[in-house]
Amino acid sequence: MAADGKLYFAAKNTGRVLTCDVQGNIAQYQISGQTMANPMKVLCAADGTIYVLVRGSGAGKGQVLKVKDNAVLHTWNLTHLLYEYMCFNADKTKIFLFPNTSGDIQMIDLTDNSIKRVAGT
């Protein structure tokens, strides 16, 4: 659940991020200037920022979008197409990304916006 009291989730094959409020109302969360083929996961930070894992399509690689107030603040490009899962570390200063088949685990350091491979070849 996010700071605004809403649950944010990826509507995988629709290309949308949705929200659900405490009354159970579901709405699309618009991300300005962004078209997503296949959002996979959404993480919510305490400051209202959300992080959206987007699976690549065709020859395109996956991405993670840092979004606040409907605007993309930063984009990280991933090394493979099929990333399936992401999670914060305990203090929410890092995000770990796990692929479907490649074994190529990535880590985003939110303190400096860097990304690096931490496992896999």
All heavy atoms as an XYZ file, in Angstrom:
920
protein
N       0.843     -1.170      0.000
C       0.000      0.000      0.000
C       0.892      1.238      0.000
O       1.911      1.284      0.663
C      -0.922     -0.013      1.204
C      -1.887      1.145      1.164
S      -3.376      0.967      2.146
C      -4.008     -0.585      1.656
N       0.471      2.241     -0.729
C       1.248      3.472     -0.873
C       0.877      4.488      0.210
O      -0.093      4.316      0.952
C       1.008      4.064     -2.249
N       1.642      5.562      0.253
C       1.426      6.627      1.234
C       0.042      7.255      1.096
O      -0.518      7.745      2.084
C       2.511      7.689      1.082
N      -0.535      7.231     -0.098
C      -1.861      7.819     -0.304
C      -2.992      6.872      0.083
O      -4.173      7.180     -0.116
C      -2.026      8.299     -1.749
C      -1.932      7.175     -2.775
O      -1.826      5.992     -2.390
O      -1.955      7.489     -3.981
N      -2.661      5.699      0.635
C      -3.668      4.745      1.083
C      -4.191      3.834     -0.009
O      -5.090      3.033      0.235
N      -3.644      3.939     -1.195
C      -4.092      3.101     -2.309
C      -3.130      1.936     -2.524
O      -1.945      2.042     -2.241
C      -4.170      3.912     -3.600
C      -5.223      4.994     -3.577
C      -5.216      5.790     -4.860
C      -6.241      6.902     -4.808
N      -6.138      7.778     -5.984
N      -3.672      0.874     -3.043
C      -2.889     -0.263     -3.483
C      -2.601     -0.048     -4.959
O      -3.503      0.260     -5.738
C      -3.673     -1.556     -3.282
C      -3.049     -2.835     -3.803
C      -1.790     -3.154     -3.014
C      -4.042     -3.974     -3.705
N      -1.346     -0.165     -5.363
C      -0.942     -0.028     -6.769
C      -0.561     -1.408     -7.282
O       0.144     -2.148     -6.601
C       0.271      0.902     -6.896
C      -0.062      2.359     -6.677
C      -0.395      2.837     -5.424
C      -0.040      3.252     -7.735
C      -0.706      4.176     -5.229
C      -0.342      4.594     -7.554
C      -0.677      5.044     -6.294
O      -0.986      6.361     -6.102
N      -1.017     -1.749     -8.475
C      -0.661     -3.045     -9.024
C      -0.599     -2.988    -10.549
O      -1.205     -2.121    -11.181
C      -1.617     -4.144     -8.547
C      -3.070     -3.897     -8.843
C      -3.669     -4.469     -9.945
C      -3.841     -3.090     -8.005
C      -5.003     -4.257    -10.217
C      -5.177     -2.868     -8.271
C      -5.769     -3.451     -9.374
N       0.177     -3.908    -11.107
C       0.360     -3.991    -12.555
C      -0.754     -4.838    -13.147
O      -1.042     -5.927    -12.662
C       1.718     -4.605    -12.878
N      -1.372     -4.313    -14.190
C      -2.340     -5.076    -14.968
C      -1.578     -5.606    -16.177
O      -1.574     -5.019    -17.248
C      -3.513     -4.201    -15.377
N      -0.897     -6.690    -15.964
C       0.168     -7.219    -16.816
C      -0.057     -7.096    -18.314
O       0.693     -6.416    -18.998
C       0.426     -8.663    -16.416
C       1.572     -9.313    -17.125
C       1.791    -10.694    -16.547
C       2.915    -11.381    -17.235
N       2.446    -12.318    -18.245
N      -1.029     -7.714    -18.868
C      -1.183     -7.730    -20.323
C      -1.944     -6.526    -20.878
O      -2.111     -6.412    -22.080
C      -1.857     -9.020    -20.775
C      -0.943    -10.211    -20.610
O       0.252    -10.091    -20.822
N      -1.487    -11.338    -20.220
N      -2.392     -5.622    -20.011
C      -3.151     -4.459    -20.486
C      -2.254     -3.239    -20.697
O      -2.702     -2.253    -21.264
C      -4.240     -4.070    -19.482
O      -3.630     -3.562    -18.292
C      -5.147     -5.246    -19.159
N      -1.015     -3.291    -20.194
C      -0.124     -2.144    -20.314
C      -0.452     -1.035    -19.348
O      -0.084      0.113    -19.562
N      -1.135     -1.358    -18.252
C      -1.570     -0.315    -17.322
C      -1.146     -0.620    -15.892
O      -0.967     -1.769    -15.515
C      -3.091     -0.187    -17.355
C      -3.619      0.179    -18.723
C      -5.116      0.383    -18.735
N      -5.801     -0.868    -18.409
C      -7.077     -0.941    -18.049
N      -7.819      0.124    -17.988
N      -7.623     -2.103    -17.764
N      -1.023      0.451    -15.112
C      -0.900      0.368    -13.658
C      -2.252      0.801    -13.110
O      -2.819      1.807    -13.547
C       0.227      1.271    -13.123
C       0.201      1.343    -11.609
C       1.582      0.767    -13.608
N      -2.774      0.032    -12.181
C      -4.069      0.323    -11.580
C      -3.918      0.616    -10.106
O      -2.936      0.202     -9.478
C      -5.024     -0.862    -11.780
C      -5.293     -1.299    -13.219
C      -6.192     -2.529    -13.236
C      -5.897     -0.178    -14.034
N      -4.914      1.313     -9.556
C      -4.962      1.562     -8.113
C      -6.285      1.035     -7.578
O      -7.269      0.926     -8.315
C      -4.857      3.066     -7.785
O      -5.986      3.749     -8.334
C      -3.563      3.657     -8.306
N      -6.281      0.745     -6.298
C      -7.504      0.364     -5.599
C      -7.529      1.141     -4.297
O      -6.579      1.058     -3.501
C      -7.534     -1.143     -5.341
S      -9.050     -1.706     -4.527
N      -8.585      1.925     -4.069
C      -8.673      2.705     -2.825
C      -9.361      1.880     -1.740
O      -9.793      0.748     -1.976
C      -9.350      4.053     -3.065
C     -10.811      3.946     -3.494
O     -11.448      2.884     -3.277
O     -11.329      4.940     -4.047
N      -9.488      2.446     -0.545
C     -10.043      1.696      0.590
C     -11.514      1.340      0.400
O     -12.014      0.427      1.050
C      -9.833      2.457      1.926
C      -8.364      2.558      2.270
C     -10.478      3.826      1.896
N     -12.196      2.047     -0.484
C     -13.592      1.709     -0.778
C     -13.712      0.607     -1.836
O     -14.800      0.167     -2.157
C     -14.353      2.953     -1.269
C     -14.606      4.001     -0.204
C     -13.399      4.901      0.011
O     -12.601      5.103     -0.898
N     -13.254      5.406      1.216
N     -12.582      0.193     -2.399
C     -12.592     -0.861     -3.404
C     -12.723     -0.361     -4.830
O     -12.922     -1.153     -5.745
N     -12.604      0.940     -5.020
C     -12.690      1.508     -6.368
C     -11.371      1.323     -7.107
O     -10.315      1.698     -6.605
C     -13.022      3.004     -6.295
C     -14.339      3.246     -5.612
O     -15.354      2.654     -5.968
N     -14.334      4.101     -4.600
N     -11.448      0.765     -8.296
C     -10.255      0.532     -9.114
C     -10.213      1.585    -10.222
O     -11.227      1.873    -10.853
C     -10.262     -0.883     -9.705
C     -10.163     -1.907     -8.563
C      -9.130     -1.071    -10.706
C     -10.251     -3.346     -8.983
N      -9.018      2.165    -10.400
C      -8.837      3.199    -11.423
C      -7.467      3.030    -12.065
O      -6.546      2.487    -11.460
C      -8.948      4.584    -10.804
N      -7.343      3.520    -13.284
C      -6.043      3.500    -13.954
C      -5.195      4.638    -13.422
O      -5.674      5.755    -13.228
C      -6.203      3.643    -15.461
C      -4.879      3.569    -16.196
C      -5.037      3.560    -17.708
O      -6.134      3.452    -18.219
N      -3.927      3.678    -18.398
N      -3.926      4.339    -13.162
C      -2.951      5.352    -12.772
C      -2.212      5.758    -14.046
O      -1.473      4.962    -14.617
C      -1.982      4.793    -11.727
C      -0.931      5.783    -11.290
C      -1.235      6.765    -10.372
C       0.361      5.720    -11.799
C      -0.267      7.676     -9.960
C       1.326      6.625    -11.398
C       1.009      7.601    -10.472
O       1.972      8.498    -10.083
N      -2.456      6.965    -14.502
C      -1.838      7.458    -15.723
C      -0.390      7.843    -15.459
O      -0.103      8.525    -14.482
C      -2.591      8.685    -16.243
C      -4.014      8.405    -16.649
C      -4.113      7.583    -17.924
O      -3.195      7.519    -18.731
N      -5.242      6.935    -18.111
N       0.503      7.404    -16.321
C       1.909      7.805    -16.257
C       2.177      8.648    -17.493
O       2.119      8.150    -18.615
C       2.847      6.588    -16.183
C       2.510      5.757    -14.939
C       4.302      7.038    -16.170
C       3.287      4.460    -14.818
N       2.430      9.922    -17.286
C       2.580     10.883    -18.382
C       3.640     10.455    -19.386
O       4.758     10.116    -19.006
C       2.952     12.255    -17.835
O       1.946     12.716    -16.982
N       3.263     10.456    -20.655
C       4.198     10.195    -21.740
C       4.752      8.787    -21.798
O       5.777      8.545    -22.425
N       4.100      7.837    -21.162
C       4.645      6.483    -21.098
C       3.649      5.471    -21.645
O       2.494      5.456    -21.244
C       4.987      6.125    -19.644
C       5.706      4.825    -19.480
C       7.093      4.850    -20.089
O       7.789      5.843    -20.028
N       7.498      3.762    -20.678
N       4.121      4.650    -22.569
C       3.340      3.522    -23.055
C       4.070      2.259    -22.630
O       5.237      2.080    -22.948
C       3.232      3.560    -24.593
O       2.629      4.790    -24.963
C       2.395      2.409    -25.102
N       3.381      1.410    -21.892
C       4.007      0.186    -21.384
C       3.347     -1.013    -22.042
O       2.126     -1.134    -22.021
C       3.831      0.094    -19.870
C       4.547      1.161    -19.107
S       4.234      1.035    -17.336
C       2.537      1.570    -17.250
N       4.152     -1.883    -22.604
C       3.609     -3.082    -23.229
C       3.189     -4.103    -22.180
O       2.168     -4.756    -22.322
C       4.644     -3.690    -24.168
N       3.958     -4.241    -21.104
C       3.716     -5.338    -20.185
C       4.282     -5.036    -18.800
O       5.318     -5.565    -18.425
C       4.352     -6.602    -20.766
C       3.751     -7.865    -20.230
O       2.940     -7.839    -19.307
N       4.150     -8.978    -20.784
N       3.620     -4.195    -18.007
C       4.100     -3.957    -16.644
C       3.941     -5.226    -15.815
O       2.932     -5.922    -15.934
C       3.205     -2.831    -16.128
C       1.958     -2.941    -16.933
C       2.373     -3.469    -18.275
N       4.958     -5.534    -15.022
C       4.954     -6.789    -14.267
C       4.695     -6.609    -12.775
O       3.948     -7.364    -12.176
C       6.299     -7.492    -14.446
C       6.598     -7.916    -15.864
S       5.430     -9.112    -16.503
C       5.815    -10.530    -15.513
N       5.356     -5.620    -12.163
C       5.262     -5.414    -10.714
C       5.318     -3.933    -10.412
O       5.891     -3.153    -11.162
C       6.422     -6.090     -9.976
C       6.545     -7.579    -10.187
C       5.449     -8.337     -9.487
C       5.644     -9.827     -9.715
N       4.478    -10.601     -9.508
N       4.763     -3.559     -9.253
C       4.831     -2.189     -8.768
C       5.259     -2.226     -7.309
O       4.717     -2.991     -6.508
C       3.461     -1.477     -8.879
C       3.547     -0.059     -8.346
C       2.953     -1.489    -10.313
N       6.253     -1.397     -6.976
C       6.669     -1.193     -5.589
C       6.310      0.227     -5.189
O       6.417      1.146     -6.003
C       8.182     -1.381     -5.422
C       8.765     -2.759     -5.710
C      10.287     -2.727     -5.545
C       8.153     -3.816     -4.801
N       5.939      0.420     -3.932
C       5.555      1.736     -3.427
C       6.505      2.166     -2.318
O       6.722      1.423     -1.365
C       4.140      1.707     -2.872
S       2.895      1.237     -4.083
N       7.050      3.383     -2.442
C       7.927      3.949     -1.412
C       7.114      4.868     -0.506
O       6.037      5.350     -0.881
C       9.074      4.720     -2.068
N       7.643      5.143      0.679
C       6.946      5.953      1.677
C       6.698      7.384      1.207
O       5.751      8.029      1.657
C       7.736      5.956      2.982
N       7.529      7.892      0.300
C       7.386      9.278     -0.156
C       6.413      9.452     -1.317
O       6.300     10.527     -1.898
C       8.747      9.863     -0.530
C       9.349      9.221     -1.774
O       8.779      8.240     -2.305
O      10.400      9.708     -2.230
N       5.690      8.399     -1.686
C       4.727      8.481     -2.778
C       5.278      8.082     -4.130
O       4.559      8.084     -5.124
N       6.548      7.736     -4.190
C       7.156      7.267     -5.427
C       6.763      5.813     -5.654
O       6.711      5.024     -4.712
C       8.688      7.374     -5.351
O       9.045      8.720     -5.072
C       9.350      6.936     -6.639
N       6.476      5.467     -6.910
C       6.274      4.065     -7.252
C       7.343      3.660     -8.248
O       7.882      4.488     -8.982
C       4.859      3.773     -7.802
C       4.613      4.473     -9.146
C       3.787      4.114     -6.784
C       3.356      3.997     -9.866
N       7.669      2.369     -8.245
C       8.642      1.789     -9.165
C       7.915      0.711     -9.941
O       7.301     -0.174     -9.349
C       9.827      1.214     -8.399
C      10.565      2.273     -7.626
C      10.193      2.598     -6.318
C      11.603      2.991     -8.212
C      10.850      3.601     -5.618
C      12.263      3.991     -7.517
C      11.880      4.291     -6.217
O      12.530      5.292     -5.536
N       7.964      0.808    -11.269
C       7.225     -0.112    -12.130
C       8.216     -0.937    -12.942
O       9.033     -0.389    -13.678
C       6.280      0.654    -13.086
C       5.480     -0.323    -13.941
C       5.350      1.581    -12.313
N       8.141     -2.252    -12.789
C       8.936     -3.172    -13.597
C       8.160     -3.456    -14.877
O       7.015     -3.908    -14.829
C       9.188     -4.474    -12.841
C       9.835     -5.617    -13.622
C      11.204     -5.223    -14.164
C       9.930     -6.859    -12.740
N       8.782     -3.140    -16.021
C       8.144     -3.331    -17.317
C       8.927     -4.380    -18.086
O      10.130     -4.225    -18.301
C       8.107     -2.008    -18.117
C       7.409     -2.218    -19.460
C       7.421     -0.915    -17.318
N       8.268     -5.437    -18.466
C       8.896     -6.496    -19.270
C       9.110     -5.967    -20.675
O       8.273     -5.249    -21.216
C       7.991     -7.715    -19.309
C       8.557     -8.847    -20.153
C       7.572     -9.962    -20.281
N       7.751    -10.899    -19.194
C       7.060    -12.027    -19.079
N       6.143    -12.349    -19.958
N       7.275    -12.836    -18.084
N      10.233     -6.335    -21.253
C      10.501     -5.942    -22.632
C       9.597     -6.685    -23.592
O       8.928     -7.649    -23.225
N       9.575     -6.220    -24.814
C       8.776     -6.911    -25.831
C       9.585     -6.991    -27.113
O      10.369     -6.097    -27.416
C       7.463     -6.172    -26.083
O       7.709     -4.870    -26.536
N       9.411     -8.072    -27.838
C      10.172     -8.265    -29.069
C      11.664     -8.280    -28.772
O      12.132     -9.025    -27.934
N      12.405     -7.407    -29.431
C      13.846     -7.312    -29.190
C      14.162     -6.357    -28.042
O      15.307     -6.231    -27.639
C      14.549     -6.836    -30.458
N      13.152     -5.681    -27.499
C      13.375     -4.698    -26.434
C      13.657     -5.347    -25.098
O      13.133     -6.404    -24.766
N      14.492     -4.720    -24.325
C      14.832     -5.196    -22.980
C      13.853     -4.591    -21.973
O      13.147     -3.627    -22.260
C      16.253     -4.777    -22.629
C      17.288     -5.166    -23.667
C      17.780     -6.557    -23.439
C      19.057     -6.814    -24.158
N      19.102     -7.574    -25.290
N      13.832     -5.133    -20.772
C      12.967     -4.620    -19.731
C      13.466     -3.295    -19.168
O      14.595     -2.869    -19.430
N      12.610     -2.654    -18.384
C      12.938     -1.384    -17.749
C      12.306     -1.321    -16.370
O      11.338     -2.019    -16.083
C      12.385     -0.204    -18.543
C      12.967      0.011    -19.902
C      12.342      1.217    -20.574
O      11.134      1.405    -20.543
N      13.181      2.039    -21.171
N      12.855     -0.429    -15.539
C      12.206     -0.040    -14.293
C      11.991      1.465    -14.382
O      12.911      2.212    -14.718
C      13.053     -0.388    -13.057
C      12.399      0.145    -11.790
C      13.232     -1.899    -12.955
N      10.765      1.879    -14.088
C      10.424      3.294    -14.110
C      10.243      3.794    -12.683
O       9.551      3.153    -11.886
C       9.117      3.521    -14.871
C       9.011      2.935    -16.269
C       7.608      3.155    -16.821
C      10.054      3.540    -17.173
N      10.843      4.917    -12.371
C      10.614      5.610    -11.106
C       9.591      6.698    -11.390
O       9.821      7.574    -12.225
C      11.918      6.224    -10.599
C      11.772      6.996     -9.305
C      13.128      7.564     -8.887
C      13.027      8.316     -7.571
N      14.361      8.828     -7.166
N       8.423      6.629    -10.732
C       7.301      7.505    -11.053
C       6.792      8.186     -9.789
O       6.626      7.539     -8.747
C       6.148      6.700    -11.695
C       4.970      7.586    -12.041
C       6.630      5.933    -12.918
N       6.549      9.482     -9.890
C       5.916     10.207     -8.786
C       4.999     11.258     -9.385
O       5.364     11.930    -10.352
C       6.959     10.862     -7.880
C       6.333     11.461     -6.638
C       7.363     11.824     -5.613
C       6.664     12.314     -4.352
N       7.625     12.684     -3.337
N       3.824     11.393     -8.812
C       2.824     12.357     -9.294
C       2.587     12.208    -10.795
O       2.537     13.190    -11.526
C       3.237     13.789     -8.940
C       3.362     14.005     -7.442
O       2.574     13.388     -6.694
O       4.239     14.769     -7.019
N       2.491     10.965    -11.240
C       2.175     10.591    -12.625
C       3.288     10.877    -13.634
O       3.081     10.742    -14.831
C       0.881     11.267    -13.096
C      -0.285     10.962    -12.190
O      -0.544     11.685    -11.255
N      -0.973      9.885    -12.466
N       4.458     11.280    -13.188
C       5.559     11.594    -14.104
C       6.731     10.650    -13.871
O       7.054     10.312    -12.728
C       6.015     13.034    -13.897
N       7.376     10.243    -14.968
C       8.566      9.404    -14.872
C       9.747     10.283    -14.465
O      10.080     11.245    -15.161
C       8.862      8.692    -16.209
C      10.154      7.891    -16.127
C       7.701      7.788    -16.597
N      10.363      9.933    -13.337
C      11.517     10.681    -12.847
C      12.837     10.071    -13.302
O      13.835     10.782    -13.440
C      11.499     10.743    -11.316
C      10.246     11.329    -10.673
C      10.369     11.266     -9.159
C       9.991     12.744    -11.150
N      12.843      8.753    -13.491
C      14.072      8.067    -13.889
C      13.692      6.733    -14.536
O      12.684      6.133    -14.180
C      14.970      7.813    -12.669
C      16.364      7.440    -13.032
N      17.326      8.363    -13.319
C      16.955      6.231    -13.176
C      18.459      7.752    -13.611
N      18.257      6.446    -13.530
N      14.518      6.294    -15.470
C      14.327      4.999    -16.128
C      15.627      4.217    -16.067
O      16.686      4.760    -16.390
C      13.925      5.183    -17.602
O      12.706      5.941    -17.654
C      13.708      3.845    -18.293
N      15.550      2.978    -15.642
C      16.702      2.074    -15.666
C      16.435      1.037    -16.748
O      15.375      0.409    -16.773
C      16.879      1.370    -14.334
C      17.271      2.275    -13.216
C      18.533      2.673    -12.884
C      16.387      2.879    -12.258
N      18.489      3.500    -11.786
C      17.194      3.641    -11.385
C      15.014      2.870    -12.054
C      16.663      4.371    -10.327
C      14.480      3.587    -11.012
C      15.293      4.323    -10.161
N      17.389      0.837    -17.645
C      17.281     -0.174    -18.687
C      17.915     -1.459    -18.199
O      19.042     -1.454    -17.694
C      17.971      0.316    -19.965
C      17.236      1.484    -20.561
O      16.020      1.461    -20.709
N      17.965      2.534    -20.885
N      17.199     -2.549    -18.354
C      17.668     -3.849    -17.899
C      18.387     -4.578    -19.019
O      18.287     -4.211    -20.179
C      16.481     -4.664    -17.378
C      15.714     -3.979    -16.235
C      14.465     -4.761    -15.882
C      16.603     -3.794    -15.027
N      19.103     -5.620    -18.658
C      19.947     -6.318    -19.626
C      19.230     -7.437    -20.363
O      19.764     -7.967    -21.327
C      21.192     -6.897    -18.929
O      20.762     -7.745    -17.868
C      22.073     -5.793    -18.390
N      18.049     -7.813    -19.906
C      17.308     -8.899    -20.540
C      15.839     -8.526    -20.678
O      15.364     -7.564    -20.078
C      17.439    -10.207    -19.742
C      18.809    -10.782    -19.780
N      19.304    -11.457    -20.871
C      19.803    -10.779    -18.869
C      20.545    -11.841    -20.631
N      20.870    -11.440    -19.419
N      15.145     -9.325    -21.425
C      13.735     -9.128    -21.725
C      12.827     -9.556    -20.568
O      11.912     -8.847    -20.202
C      13.410     -9.932    -22.990
C      11.975    -10.070    -23.440
C      11.475     -8.758    -24.002
C      11.882    -11.163    -24.504
N      13.084    -10.711    -19.993
C      12.112    -11.356    -19.108
C      12.450    -11.238    -17.624
O      12.857    -12.206    -16.981
C      11.972    -12.837    -19.477
C      11.467    -13.114    -20.887
C      11.461    -14.603    -21.172
C      10.084    -12.522    -21.087
N      12.281    -10.073    -17.061
C      12.366     -9.923    -15.609
C      10.968    -10.113    -15.050
O      10.004     -9.555    -15.558
C      12.930     -8.565    -15.224
C      14.425     -8.515    -15.393
C      14.992     -8.250    -16.631
C      15.263     -8.790    -14.336
C      16.363     -8.242    -16.808
C      16.638     -8.792    -14.495
C      17.174     -8.509    -15.734
O      18.531     -8.519    -15.896
N      10.861    -10.927    -14.004
C       9.558    -11.319    -13.482
C       9.229    -10.692    -12.133
O       8.066    -10.543    -11.794
C       9.505    -12.849    -13.317
C       9.665    -13.605    -14.611
C       8.445    -13.538    -15.499
O       7.337    -13.364    -14.983
O       8.605    -13.646    -16.720
N      10.231    -10.367    -11.339
C       9.961     -9.974     -9.958
C      10.969     -8.929     -9.503
O      12.118     -8.927     -9.946
C      10.041    -11.207     -9.040
C       9.591    -10.911     -7.644
C       8.240    -10.749     -7.357
C      10.509    -10.756     -6.618
C       7.820    -10.446     -6.063
C      10.089    -10.454     -5.324
C       8.750    -10.300     -5.057
O       8.340     -9.994     -3.800
N      10.528     -8.053     -8.594
C      11.438     -7.105     -7.954
C      10.984     -6.891     -6.525
O       9.802     -7.065     -6.196
C      11.510     -5.782     -8.716
C      10.287     -4.940     -8.683
S      10.601     -3.375     -9.554
C       8.966     -2.654     -9.446
N      11.942     -6.524     -5.670
C      11.624     -6.264     -4.276
C      12.621     -5.263     -3.700
O      13.732     -5.121     -4.203
C      11.626     -7.553     -3.454
S      13.234     -8.373     -3.380
N      12.202     -4.582     -2.647
C      13.096     -3.704     -1.906
C      13.969     -4.526     -0.970
O      13.574     -5.620     -0.542
C      12.300     -2.740     -1.012
C      11.636     -1.599     -1.716
C      10.264     -1.460     -1.687
C      12.386     -0.623     -2.360
C       9.635     -0.382     -2.297
C      11.769      0.460     -2.976
C      10.390      0.580     -2.948
N      15.125     -3.951     -0.573
C      15.856     -4.511      0.561
C      15.170     -4.007      1.834
O      14.153     -3.301      1.770
C      17.347     -4.137      0.498
C      17.594     -2.656      0.693
O      16.726     -1.805      0.453
N      18.797     -2.305      1.108
N      15.694     -4.347      3.019
C      15.021     -4.049      4.282
C      14.785     -2.558      4.513
O      13.725     -2.160      5.002
C      15.807     -4.645      5.453
N      15.746     -1.706      4.176
C      15.564     -0.268      4.428
C      15.100      0.505      3.191
O      15.070      1.737      3.191
C      16.826      0.356      5.018
C      18.010      0.354      4.071
O      17.875     -0.096      2.915
O      19.084      0.810      4.490
N      14.718     -0.206      2.153
C      14.170      0.355      0.918
C      15.113      1.342      0.221
O      14.675      2.289     -0.407
C      12.801      0.985      1.162
C      11.746     -0.032      1.562
C      10.380      0.563      1.597
C       9.354     -0.537      1.900
N       7.996     -0.026      1.888
N      16.405      1.074      0.307
C      17.385      1.891     -0.412
C      17.862      1.200     -1.687
O      18.560      1.812     -2.485
C      18.613      2.200      0.464
O      19.208      0.960      0.869
C      18.233      3.038      1.676
N      17.470     -0.046     -1.859
C      17.864     -0.801     -3.042
C      16.673     -1.617     -3.543
O      15.804     -2.008     -2.762
C      19.029     -1.738     -2.721
C      20.311     -1.001     -2.376
C      21.417     -1.961     -1.995
C      22.710     -1.242     -1.705
N      22.648     -0.262     -0.632
N      16.683     -1.863     -4.844
C      15.692     -2.739     -5.463
C      16.449     -3.873     -6.143
O      17.417     -3.633     -6.860
C      14.843     -1.980     -6.505
C      13.984     -0.909     -5.829
C      13.962     -2.954     -7.301
C      13.227     -0.024     -6.801
N      16.008     -5.100     -5.917
C      16.582     -6.273     -6.574
C      15.597     -6.772     -7.616
O      14.394     -6.844     -7.371
C      16.889     -7.366     -5.551
C      18.020     -6.995     -4.638
C      17.778     -6.332     -3.449
C      19.325     -7.276     -4.995
C      18.823     -5.969     -2.622
C      20.383     -6.914     -4.171
C      20.126     -6.253     -2.981
N      16.131     -7.107     -8.795
C      15.319     -7.550     -9.925
C      15.727     -8.957    -10.321
O      16.916     -9.230    -10.494
C      15.527     -6.599    -11.107
C      15.078     -5.190    -10.763
C      16.148     -4.200    -11.074
C      13.801     -4.890    -11.479
N      14.741     -9.824    -10.468
C      14.990    -11.227    -10.743
C      14.369    -11.620    -12.077
O      13.190    -11.391    -12.318
C      14.401    -12.089     -9.625
C      14.964    -11.744     -8.282
C      14.329    -10.802     -7.475
C      16.138    -12.328     -7.844
C      14.860    -10.473     -6.235
C      16.664    -11.993     -6.605
C      16.024    -11.058     -5.806
N      15.171    -12.261    -12.945
C      14.694    -12.641    -14.272
C      13.988    -13.986    -14.266
O      14.045    -14.735    -13.296
C      15.985    -12.717    -15.072
C      16.979    -13.189    -14.060
C      16.582    -12.534    -12.767
N      13.379    -14.275    -15.388
C      12.688    -15.542    -15.577
C      13.668    -16.686    -15.783
O      13.600    -17.701    -15.104
C      11.739    -15.405    -16.765
C      10.886    -16.629    -16.986
O      10.884    -17.545    -16.197
N      10.165    -16.646    -18.073
N      14.615    -16.536    -16.707
C      15.472    -17.671    -17.048
C      16.957    -17.364    -17.107
O      17.758    -18.287    -17.114
C      15.076    -18.234    -18.428
O      15.197    -17.196    -19.403
C      13.660    -18.769    -18.436
N      17.366    -16.114    -17.155
C      18.771    -15.809    -17.427
C      19.682    -15.916    -16.207
O      20.878    -16.039    -16.354
C      18.899    -14.402    -18.011
O      18.616    -13.435    -17.010
N      19.154    -15.812    -14.983
C      19.993    -15.811    -13.793
C      20.688    -14.478    -13.563
O      21.515    -14.344    -12.682
N      20.350    -13.486    -14.346
C      20.991    -12.175    -14.321
C      20.277    -11.269    -13.314
O      19.370    -10.530    -13.663
C      20.927    -11.575    -15.732
C      21.625    -10.243    -15.828
O      22.799    -10.161    -15.455
O      20.981     -9.277    -16.283
N      20.672    -11.328    -12.047
C      20.031    -10.523    -11.000
C      20.653     -9.134    -10.987
O      21.870     -8.985    -10.933
C      20.168    -11.202     -9.626
C      19.483    -12.578     -9.661
C      19.553    -10.324     -8.532
C      19.741    -13.433     -8.447
N      19.791     -8.122    -11.054
C      20.223     -6.724    -11.062
C      19.884     -6.070     -9.731
O      18.920     -6.464     -9.066
C      19.516     -5.962    -12.183
C      19.772     -6.488    -13.567
C      21.134     -6.066    -14.093
O      21.502     -4.907    -14.024
N      21.865     -7.026    -14.616
N      20.667     -5.040     -9.362
C      20.391     -4.270     -8.155
C      20.407     -2.786     -8.519
O      21.371     -2.301     -9.111
C      21.430     -4.533     -7.075
C      21.167     -3.724     -5.799
S      22.520     -3.827     -4.605
C      23.731     -2.766     -5.393
N      19.350     -2.089     -8.160
C      19.295     -0.637     -8.315
C      19.556     -0.029     -6.948
O      18.875     -0.355     -5.976
C      17.921     -0.184     -8.841
C      17.675     -0.729    -10.244
C      17.813      1.341     -8.817
C      16.271     -0.490    -10.767
N      20.542      0.858     -6.876
C      20.838      1.591     -5.648
C      20.094      2.923     -5.740
O      20.435      3.777     -6.565
C      22.341      1.809     -5.506
C      22.714      2.408     -4.171
O      21.881      3.127     -3.564
O      23.854      2.170     -3.728
N      19.072      3.096     -4.930
C      18.242      4.295     -5.008
C      18.919      5.534     -4.444
O      18.456      6.647     -4.683
C      16.907      4.049     -4.296
C      16.061      2.932     -4.912
C      14.842      2.652     -4.065
C      15.685      3.265     -6.341
N      20.039      5.363     -3.737
C      20.752      6.524     -3.206
C      21.491      7.286     -4.297
O      21.690      8.497     -4.196
C      21.738      6.132     -2.086
O      22.720      5.242     -2.621
C      21.002      5.471     -0.927
N      21.895      6.583     -5.368
C      22.614      7.264     -6.458
C      22.088      6.891     -7.847
O      22.686      7.238     -8.852
C      24.114      6.988     -6.361
C      24.478      5.517     -6.547
O      23.594      4.689     -6.851
O      25.672      5.190     -6.381
N      20.966      6.180     -7.905
C      20.326      5.756     -9.164
C      21.189      4.846    -10.031
O      20.969      4.725    -11.231
C      19.852      6.958     -9.989
C      18.626      7.601     -9.396
O      17.845      6.956     -8.710
N      18.451      8.883     -9.644
N      22.171      4.170     -9.430
C      23.006      3.250    -10.201
C      22.345      1.883    -10.294
O      21.497      1.527     -9.474
C      24.395      3.125     -9.566
O      24.289      2.543     -8.282
N      22.734      1.139    -11.314
C      22.253     -0.225    -11.485
C      23.448     -1.099    -11.809
O      24.359     -0.683    -12.530
C      21.169     -0.326    -12.583
C      20.605     -1.746    -12.659
C      21.684      0.167    -13.914
C      19.362     -1.868    -13.522
N      23.476     -2.284    -11.208
C      24.566     -3.214    -11.521
C      24.083     -4.644    -11.380
O      23.115     -4.940    -10.679
C      25.762     -2.968    -10.624
C      25.568     -3.307     -9.167
C      26.856     -3.057     -8.386
C      26.666     -3.384     -6.927
N      27.888     -3.154     -6.160
N      24.767     -5.534    -12.082
C      24.508     -6.967    -11.998
C      25.145     -7.487    -10.722
O      26.310     -7.240    -10.454
C      25.096     -7.676    -13.208
C      24.889     -9.178    -13.166
C      25.547     -9.890    -14.320
N      24.939     -9.499    -15.571
C      25.617     -9.160    -16.660
N      26.931     -9.164    -16.658
N      24.985     -8.838    -17.758
N      24.374     -8.233     -9.938
C      24.914     -8.810     -8.704
C      25.001    -10.333     -8.762
O      25.589    -10.937     -7.884
C      24.128     -8.360     -7.459
C      24.289     -6.863     -7.243
C      22.656     -8.737     -7.540
N      24.438    -10.920     -9.814
C      24.555    -12.374    -10.003
C      24.293    -12.682    -11.465
O      23.596    -11.947    -12.156
C      23.557    -13.114     -9.128
N      24.859    -13.765    -11.922
C      24.653    -14.206    -13.295
C      25.757    -13.739    -14.210
O      26.612    -12.943    -13.842
N      25.735    -14.264    -15.410
C      26.769    -13.895    -16.384
C      26.118    -13.067    -17.450
O      26.375    -13.106    -18.577
C      27.444    -15.159    -16.937
O      26.451    -16.022    -17.466
C      28.225    -15.863    -15.857
